[in-house]
Amino acid sequence: MKTWLEDRGILPAYGGGVIIGITLCFFGAATNTMAGWLYAICGTTIAVLILSIILPRRSLLPLKVRRLAIVPVSAGDDLSISLEIENTSNQPINLLEVTDMLPIVLNQPKITPIEAIAPKSCHRLTYYLPTSKRGIYHWQEVQLRTAAPLGLFWCRRCQQAAAKALVYPQILPLQQCPLIDSLGQEMEQKLENNRYYQRASQGLTRNLRQYRQGDSTRLIHWKTSARLGEFQIRELEVLTGGQEVIICLDTLCDWQEDSFERAIIAAASLYFYAHRRQLNVKLWTGETGLI
């Protein structure tokens, strides 16, 4: 009931409820005694109550809410969430309460008070939200609530400000991985063999081309050059290791939730470790195949 009153109309604060009670008492006393001064007091308090009902609703009308894009993070890092609240009126807006309606699985709604927003200006509100679990999180609403200027009645209005927060799996800062490191050593051996073949002066010829300035004279194919009357350079065959790292994660079998999360963390950590080692790394899952 309280939420419905705030969203559809107004909700009396404690002070507003007290004044309403006092006003009713004065009105009853004035009716019984027919005293003019009691009617004057009753009329004054009613006027104050009417202003307290109208002004909070009017102060929320010129406010516009925009949400800035949320930068993805890994689990364990903090999301940076920013809102811009624009005051389109020529009057300052004072004593405002902003509630970002976060999903329950992410955190409790974030409530932030704002003392004042100047006329024709934007107020940027930024807060940081800790994350503990990967996922894609969506929420839509931002609630604006105020009782200004007299604090007797609360008024709340909702505005749409769609949000999408992407939380990647946790990436472990691996310093070494014997399995991947051994693959790197094999590739280094292959690269050394390639450099040996490039220094060779005979054999392993893949193609012939015209001489270009800077080519080594050891690579000139003399017989063909003599026949054609111009220098011909041999292009040598380069051997490549053809090695790549494929990380497999079977997403089609039945997993316990904790075990599956640990498997995802391990796969992601291995992927980025291999990427830092400048290896050709791919990911295979049962649903997507090779990525």
Secondary structure, DSSP 4 states (H G I P E B T S, - for coil): -HHHHHHHS-EE-HHHHHHHHHHHHHHHHHHHH--HHHHHHHHHHHHHHHHHHHHHHHHHTTEEEEEPPPPPEETTSEEEEEEEEEE-SSS-EEEEEEEE---TTT-SPEEEEEEEE-TTEEEEEEEEEE--S-EEEEEEEEEEEE-TTTSSEEEEEEEEEEEEEEEEPP----S--HHHHHHHHHHHHHHHHHHHHHH-SSS-EEEEEE--TT--GGGB-HHHHHHHTS-EEEEEP-------EEEEE--SS---HHHHHHHHHHHHHHHHHHHHTT--EEEEETTTEE-
